[in-house]
Amino acid sequence: MDKFVINGGIKLQGEVRISGAKNAALPLLAATILAETPITLTNVPNLKDVNTLVELIAGLGISISYSSDTVKADTSTLNNQFAPYELVKTMRASILVLGPLVARYGSAQVSLPGGCAIGSRPVDQHLKALEALGAHIEVENGYVNAKVDGRLKGADITFDMVTVGGTENILMAAVLAEGVTTLRNAACEPEITDLANMLIKMGAKIEGVDTDTLVITGVESLQGCEYAVVADRIETGSYLAAAAITGGKVKTTHTDPTLLEAVLDKFEEMGAEVTRGDDWIELDMQDKRPKAVSFRTLPHPDFPTDMQAQLMAVNAIGHGFATISETIFENRFMHVPELSRMGANIQVEGNDAVVTGVEKLSAAPVMATDLRASFSLVLAALAAEGESIVDRIYHIDRGYENVEAKLQSLGAQIKRVSA
């Protein structure tokens, strides 16, 4: 099992190119199932989760190739609608093939998903909405079996809770449904906007993009297109956090400042100088210790849960104290005991954490528990003096492309070792 060995205490400086967003690439890959002609995705990040979904799609019989940052898919060879447990268990986003398969082919058999251990993320919202569109759903032996006679039928659907995956799945199903579908209380993350924009380019009719009410007028078929995956706002924020925690100066390029305003506001509140361009963001901490800042995670456009762990790590060395409230997922403070091993002063009560900043963190061996938590431990190790070991970094490989090479380019002393 690979580990990172990190010698911290170095100010990070330089420029880093941001990859395409994992959380956008996965639904876009699932949406290739809907295209009747070949489709090309560019700016696709080379990540474990992406490779898993490409393998799952290939298992459906679709001709799909992945080289450099480009995926090409041709559904004319699809010969089954079965997504096995062996693949789906490793990644929750695999459930996103359910809606497209039912919408285009009338049936699907998809294993219930697995993924990160950050609390319950049930798929009941996906299944209830598909049933509202006319699908017959049975769950047995760990598999979702879905069928529809003819085409799905448009419906007025209100999600019981804001669900990113549910919004994506049902949006993909509704574009081929007969009639009009209205999705209320829909998630409005940038990755959903990216999906809607690609579907529109394929010939879908979608109104209300960027809002919590999507109105979809179904069409009989969708065609392939060429589409570039949106920049990864979470990767962007993570590298800016690396500058903040080390007192350095980092410029992220090929990104979009408008997708990250809530996080950039917090960096400025910490005392960082943040400069924005059309496709770049630079954070200069000016060798200062950041000020601890309080925040609450909420759906977009508010502070994203996927940046909570990284900002907690920065708060850990901040002046003063701050309260962090996690409202999206339960059990998403699993990085706290590991940060505490490095000298962080964090008290957790329910979904709230109080962080009292310390002047310095200490190097220590720590263990990653999920994707974003893993980067928070890397951040802490970059700030701590001495040698830290971050174990179970397969989590970080799920969401950060070439992470050690990018950090090395900024001056970090980090290397990957195999146990």
C-alpha positions as CSV (number, residue, x, y, z in Angstrom):
1,M,0.0,0.0,0.0
2,D,1.5,3.3,-1.1
3,K,2.4,6.1,1.4
4,F,3.6,9.7,1.2
5,V,6.7,10.7,3.0
6,I,6.7,14.5,3.5
7,N,9.3,16.8,4.9
8,G,7.4,19.9,5.9
9,G,8.2,23.4,6.9
10,I,8.7,24.7,3.3
11,K,6.9,27.7,1.9
12,L,5.2,26.5,-1.3
13,Q,5.6,28.8,-4.3
14,G,4.9,28.6,-8.0
15,E,2.3,27.8,-10.5
16,V,0.1,24.7,-10.9
17,R,-2.2,23.6,-13.7
18,I,-5.6,22.5,-12.5
19,S,-7.1,19.3,-14.0
20,G,-10.6,18.6,-15.1
21,A,-13.1,18.0,-12.2
22,K,-13.6,14.4,-11.1
23,N,-17.1,15.2,-9.9
24,A,-17.9,16.6,-13.4
25,A,-16.1,13.9,-15.4
26,L,-18.0,11.0,-13.9
27,P,-21.6,12.1,-14.8
28,L,-20.3,13.2,-18.2
29,L,-18.9,9.7,-18.8
30,A,-22.3,8.2,-17.7
31,A,-24.0,10.5,-20.2
32,T,-22.1,9.1,-23.1
33,I,-24.5,6.1,-22.8
34,L,-27.2,8.5,-24.1
35,A,-25.5,9.4,-27.4
36,E,-26.4,7.5,-30.6
37,T,-23.3,8.7,-32.4
38,P,-19.7,8.8,-31.1
39,I,-18.8,11.3,-28.4
40,T,-15.5,12.8,-27.3
41,L,-14.7,14.2,-23.8
42,T,-11.5,16.3,-23.3
43,N,-9.8,17.6,-20.1
44,V,-10.6,14.3,-18.4
45,P,-8.5,13.8,-15.3
46,N,-6.5,10.6,-15.0
47,L,-7.9,9.3,-11.8
48,K,-8.8,5.9,-10.2
49,D,-12.5,6.7,-10.2
50,V,-12.4,7.8,-13.8
51,N,-10.7,4.6,-14.8
52,T,-13.2,2.5,-12.9
53,L,-16.2,4.2,-14.6
54,V,-14.5,3.8,-18.0
55,E,-14.0,0.1,-17.2
56,L,-17.7,-0.2,-16.2
57,I,-18.9,1.5,-19.4
58,A,-16.7,-0.8,-21.5
59,G,-18.3,-3.8,-19.7
60,L,-21.6,-2.7,-21.1
61,G,-20.1,-3.4,-24.6
62,I,-19.6,0.3,-25.4
63,S,-16.4,0.9,-27.5
64,I,-14.5,3.4,-25.3
65,S,-10.9,4.5,-25.3
66,Y,-9.0,6.7,-22.8
67,S,-5.6,8.2,-23.6
68,S,-4.0,11.4,-22.3
69,D,-6.9,13.5,-21.2
70,T,-9.4,12.4,-23.9
71,V,-12.2,9.8,-23.8
72,K,-13.9,8.6,-27.0
73,A,-17.0,6.5,-26.7
74,D,-19.3,4.8,-29.3
75,T,-22.5,3.2,-28.0
76,S,-23.3,1.3,-31.2
77,T,-21.6,-1.8,-29.8
78,L,-23.5,-1.8,-26.4
79,N,-24.8,-5.3,-25.8
80,N,-25.9,-5.5,-22.1
81,Q,-27.2,-3.3,-19.3
82,F,-25.5,-4.9,-16.3
83,A,-23.2,-3.1,-13.9
84,P,-21.6,-5.7,-11.6
85,Y,-20.8,-5.4,-7.9
86,E,-17.1,-5.9,-8.4
87,L,-16.9,-2.5,-10.1
88,V,-19.7,-0.5,-8.5
89,K,-18.7,-1.4,-5.0
90,T,-15.5,0.7,-5.3
91,M,-17.2,4.0,-6.3
92,R,-20.6,5.5,-5.5
93,A,-20.8,7.4,-8.8
94,S,-21.3,4.1,-10.6
95,I,-25.0,4.4,-9.8
96,L,-25.1,7.2,-12.4
97,V,-25.3,4.7,-15.3
98,L,-28.8,3.7,-14.0
99,G,-30.7,6.6,-15.4
100,P,-29.1,6.7,-18.8
101,L,-29.5,2.9,-19.3
102,V,-33.2,2.9,-18.4
103,A,-33.9,6.0,-20.5
104,R,-32.3,4.7,-23.6
105,Y,-32.5,1.0,-23.4
106,G,-35.5,0.4,-21.2
107,S,-33.8,-1.7,-18.6
108,A,-30.8,-1.8,-16.3
109,Q,-29.3,-4.0,-13.5
110,V,-26.9,-2.0,-11.4
111,S,-25.3,-3.0,-8.1
112,L,-26.0,-0.8,-5.1
113,P,-22.9,1.4,-4.8
114,G,-20.0,1.6,-2.3
115,G,-17.4,4.4,-1.9
116,C,-16.0,6.7,0.8
117,A,-16.9,6.1,4.4
118,I,-18.3,9.6,5.1
119,G,-21.7,8.7,6.2
120,S,-25.0,7.5,4.7
121,R,-25.6,8.6,1.2
122,P,-28.7,6.6,0.2
123,V,-29.8,6.2,-3.4
124,D,-33.5,6.2,-2.5
125,Q,-33.9,9.7,-4.0
126,H,-32.7,8.3,-7.3
127,L,-35.0,5.3,-7.2
128,K,-38.2,7.2,-6.2
129,A,-37.6,9.7,-9.0
130,L,-37.1,7.0,-11.6
131,E,-40.4,5.4,-10.4
132,A,-42.1,8.8,-10.8
133,L,-40.9,8.7,-14.4
134,G,-42.6,5.3,-14.9
135,A,-39.8,2.9,-14.2
136,H,-40.5,-0.3,-12.4
137,I,-37.9,-0.7,-9.7
138,E,-37.0,-3.8,-7.6
139,V,-34.0,-4.1,-5.3
140,E,-32.9,-7.7,-4.6
141,N,-29.7,-9.4,-3.8
142,G,-27.9,-6.1,-3.7
143,Y,-28.9,-5.0,-7.2
144,V,-31.3,-2.4,-8.5
145,N,-33.4,-3.9,-11.3
146,A,-35.1,-1.2,-13.4
147,K,-37.4,-1.6,-16.4
148,V,-39.8,0.5,-18.3
149,D,-42.3,-0.4,-21.1
150,G,-41.5,2.0,-23.9
151,R,-40.2,5.4,-23.0
152,L,-40.1,7.0,-19.6
153,K,-42.8,9.6,-19.0
154,G,-42.2,13.2,-17.9
155,A,-43.2,14.0,-14.3
156,D,-43.2,16.7,-11.7
157,I,-40.5,15.6,-9.1
158,T,-39.5,17.3,-5.9
159,F,-36.4,15.8,-4.2
160,D,-36.9,15.3,-0.4
161,M,-33.3,16.6,0.1
162,V,-30.8,18.2,-2.1
163,T,-28.9,15.4,-3.9
164,V,-26.2,16.0,-6.4
165,G,-26.1,12.4,-7.7
166,G,-29.8,12.1,-7.7
167,T,-30.2,15.3,-9.7
168,E,-27.6,14.1,-12.2
169,N,-29.1,10.7,-12.6
170,I,-32.7,11.9,-13.1
171,L,-31.6,14.7,-15.4
172,M,-30.0,12.2,-17.7
173,A,-33.1,10.0,-17.5
174,A,-35.5,12.8,-18.2
175,V,-33.8,14.1,-21.4
176,L,-35.1,11.0,-23.2
177,A,-38.5,10.8,-21.4
178,E,-41.7,11.5,-23.3
179,G,-43.1,14.9,-22.3
180,V,-42.0,17.5,-19.7
181,T,-40.1,16.7,-16.5
182,T,-39.7,19.3,-13.7
183,L,-37.1,18.7,-11.1
184,R,-37.6,20.8,-7.9
185,N,-35.1,21.2,-5.1
186,A,-32.5,20.1,-7.5
187,A,-28.8,20.5,-6.7
188,C,-27.1,23.4,-8.5
189,E,-23.4,22.5,-8.2
190,P,-21.2,23.6,-11.1
191,E,-20.7,20.0,-12.1
192,I,-24.5,19.7,-12.7
193,T,-24.4,22.8,-14.8
194,D,-21.5,21.2,-16.8
195,L,-23.6,18.0,-17.3
196,A,-26.6,20.1,-18.4
197,N,-24.5,22.1,-20.9
198,M,-23.2,18.9,-22.5
199,L,-26.6,17.3,-22.7
200,I,-27.9,20.5,-24.4
201,K,-25.0,20.3,-26.9
202,M,-26.1,16.7,-27.5
203,G,-29.6,18.0,-28.4
204,A,-31.4,17.9,-25.0
205,K,-33.9,20.6,-24.1
206,I,-33.2,21.9,-20.5
207,E,-34.4,25.1,-18.9
208,G,-33.4,26.5,-15.5
209,V,-29.7,25.6,-15.7
210,D,-27.9,26.9,-12.6
211,T,-31.1,27.0,-10.5
212,D,-32.8,24.6,-8.2
213,T,-35.7,24.0,-10.7
214,L,-34.9,22.2,-13.9
215,V,-37.5,21.9,-16.7
216,I,-36.6,19.2,-19.2
217,T,-38.6,18.6,-22.4
218,G,-37.8,15.1,-23.6
219,V,-36.4,14.3,-27.0
220,E,-36.4,11.1,-28.9
221,S,-32.6,10.8,-29.3
222,L,-29.4,12.5,-28.5
223,Q,-26.2,12.7,-30.7
224,G,-22.6,12.7,-29.8
225,C,-20.4,15.9,-29.5
226,E,-17.1,17.1,-28.3
227,Y,-17.0,18.5,-24.8
228,A,-14.4,19.7,-22.3
229,V,-14.7,18.8,-18.6
230,V,-15.0,21.9,-16.4
231,A,-12.0,22.7,-14.1
232,D,-11.8,21.1,-10.7
233,R,-12.8,23.7,-8.2
234,I,-11.9,21.5,-5.2
235,E,-8.4,20.7,-6.5
236,T,-8.1,24.5,-7.1
237,G,-9.0,25.2,-3.5
238,S,-6.8,22.5,-2.2
239,Y,-3.6,23.9,-3.8
240,L,-4.5,27.4,-2.6
241,A,-4.9,25.9,0.9
242,A,-1.3,24.6,0.5
243,A,-0.1,28.1,-0.1
244,A,-2.1,29.4,2.9
245,I,-0.9,26.7,5.4
246,T,2.8,27.1,4.4
247,G,2.8,30.9,4.2
248,G,3.6,30.7,0.5
249,K,2.4,32.0,-2.9
250,V,0.7,29.7,-5.4
251,K,-1.0,30.5,-8.7
252,T,-3.6,28.0,-10.0
253,T,-4.2,28.1,-13.8
254,H,-6.8,26.7,-16.2
255,T,-9.4,27.1,-13.5
256,D,-12.5,29.3,-12.9
257,P,-12.7,31.7,-10.0
258,T,-16.5,32.1,-10.3
259,L,-16.9,28.5,-9.1
260,L,-15.1,29.0,-5.8
261,E,-16.2,32.4,-4.4
262,A,-17.3,31.1,-1.0
263,V,-13.9,29.5,-0.4
264,L,-11.9,32.5,-1.8
265,D,-13.8,34.8,0.6
266,K,-12.6,32.6,3.5
267,F,-9.0,32.7,2.3
268,E,-9.2,36.5,2.2
269,E,-10.8,36.5,5.7
270,M,-7.7,34.5,6.8
271,G,-5.5,37.4,5.7
272,A,-4.4,36.0,2.3
273,E,-4.1,38.2,-0.7
274,V,-6.2,36.6,-3.4
275,T,-5.9,37.7,-7.0
276,R,-8.3,36.5,-9.7
277,G,-8.1,36.4,-13.5
278,D,-10.3,34.9,-16.2
279,D,-8.9,31.4,-15.8
280,W,-6.5,31.7,-12.9
281,I,-6.4,32.4,-9.1
282,E,-3.3,33.4,-7.1
283,L,-3.1,33.2,-3.3
284,D,-0.2,35.0,-1.5
285,M,0.0,34.4,2.3
286,Q,3.0,36.7,2.5
287,D,4.8,34.5,5.0
288,K,2.0,35.2,7.5
289,R,0.2,32.9,9.8
290,P,-3.4,32.7,8.8
291,K,-6.3,33.9,11.0
292,A,-8.7,31.0,12.0
293,V,-12.1,31.5,10.3
294,S,-15.5,29.9,11.0
295,F,-17.7,28.5,8.3
296,R,-20.7,26.2,7.7
297,T,-20.8,23.7,4.8
298,L,-23.9,24.1,2.7
299,P,-25.0,23.3,-0.9
300,H,-23.5,25.4,-3.7
301,P,-23.0,28.4,-4.0
302,D,-22.2,28.3,-0.3
303,F,-19.1,26.7,1.3
304,P,-18.6,23.2,-0.2
305,T,-18.3,20.2,2.1
306,D,-15.4,18.9,-0.1
307,M,-13.3,21.9,1.2
308,Q,-14.1,21.4,4.8
309,A,-11.2,19.2,5.8
310,Q,-8.6,21.4,3.9
311,L,-9.8,24.6,5.6
312,M,-9.8,22.8,9.0
313,A,-6.1,22.0,8.5
314,V,-5.3,25.6,7.7
315,N,-7.3,26.7,10.8
316,A,-5.3,24.3,12.9
317,I,-2.3,26.7,12.6
318,G,-4.3,29.9,12.6
319,H,-4.5,32.7,15.0
320,G,-7.4,32.4,17.4
321,F,-10.2,29.8,17.2
322,A,-13.0,29.0,14.8
323,T,-16.1,26.9,14.6
324,I,-16.8,24.5,11.7
325,S,-20.3,23.2,11.1
326,E,-20.7,20.2,8.8
327,T,-24.3,20.1,7.5
328,I,-24.0,17.9,4.4
329,F,-22.6,14.6,5.6
330,E,-22.5,13.0,9.1
331,N,-19.2,11.4,10.1
332,R,-17.1,13.7,8.0
333,F,-14.7,14.7,10.8
334,M,-12.7,11.5,10.6
335,H,-9.5,13.5,9.9
336,V,-9.7,15.2,13.3
337,P,-8.0,12.4,15.3
338,E,-5.2,12.3,12.7
339,L,-4.7,16.1,12.7
340,S,-4.7,15.9,16.5
341,R,-1.8,13.4,16.3
342,M,0.1,16.2,14.7
343,G,-0.6,18.6,17.5
344,A,-3.9,20.2,16.3
345,N,-6.3,21.4,19.0
346,I,-9.8,20.4,17.7
347,Q,-12.9,19.6,19.8
348,V,-15.8,17.8,18.1
349,E,-19.4,17.8,19.3
350,G,-21.9,16.3,16.9
351,N,-21.6,18.1,13.6
352,D,-19.6,21.0,15.0
353,A,-15.8,21.3,15.5
354,V,-14.0,24.0,17.4
355,V,-10.5,24.6,16.2
356,T,-8.1,26.5,18.4
357,G,-5.0,27.4,16.3
358,V,-1.6,26.3,17.4
359,E,1.6,28.0,16.3
360,K,3.2,24.9,14.8
361,L,2.2,21.3,14.0
362,S,4.5,18.4,14.6
363,A,5.4,15.7,12.1
364,A,3.8,12.3,12.8
365,P,2.6,9.2,11.0
366,V,-1.1,9.5,10.0
367,M,-3.7,7.6,8.1
368,A,-6.1,8.8,5.5
369,T,-9.8,7.9,5.8
370,D,-11.4,9.4,2.8
371,L,-10.6,11.5,-0.3
372,R,-10.7,15.1,1.1
373,A,-9.5,14.1,4.5
374,S,-6.4,12.7,2.9
375,F,-5.5,16.0,1.4
376,S,-6.0,17.7,4.7
377,L,-3.3,15.4,6.2
378,V,-1.0,16.2,3.3
379,L,-1.5,19.9,4.1
380,A,-0.8,19.4,7.8
381,A,2.4,17.5,6.9
382,L,3.5,20.2,4.5
383,A,3.2,22.7,7.4
384,A,4.8,20.5,10.1
385,E,8.5,20.5,10.7
386,G,10.1,17.2,10.2
387,E,9.1,14.0,8.4
388,S,5.5,12.8,8.3
389,I,4.1,9.7,6.7
390,V,0.6,9.7,5.3
391,D,-0.7,6.2,4.9
392,R,-3.6,4.8,2.7
393,I,-3.1,7.4,0.0
394,Y,-5.2,5.4,-2.4
395,H,-7.9,7.7,-1.2
396,I,-6.1,10.7,-2.6
397,D,-5.6,9.0,-5.9
398,R,-9.3,8.9,-6.4
399,G,-9.6,12.7,-6.7
400,Y,-6.2,14.3,-7.3
401,E,-4.2,13.8,-10.5
402,N,-0.4,13.6,-10.2
403,V,-0.6,15.1,-6.7
404,E,3.0,14.5,-5.7
405,A,4.4,15.9,-9.0
406,K,2.2,19.0,-8.7
407,L,3.3,19.6,-5.1
408,Q,6.9,18.9,-6.0
409,S,6.7,21.6,-8.7
410,L,5.7,24.1,-5.9
411,G,8.8,23.1,-3.8
412,A,7.3,20.5,-1.5
413,Q,9.5,17.6,-0.4
414,I,7.1,14.8,-0.9
415,K,7.7,11.3,-2.3
416,R,5.5,8.2,-2.8
417,V,6.8,5.0,-1.4
418,S,5.4,1.5,-1.6
419,A,5.0,-0.5,1.7
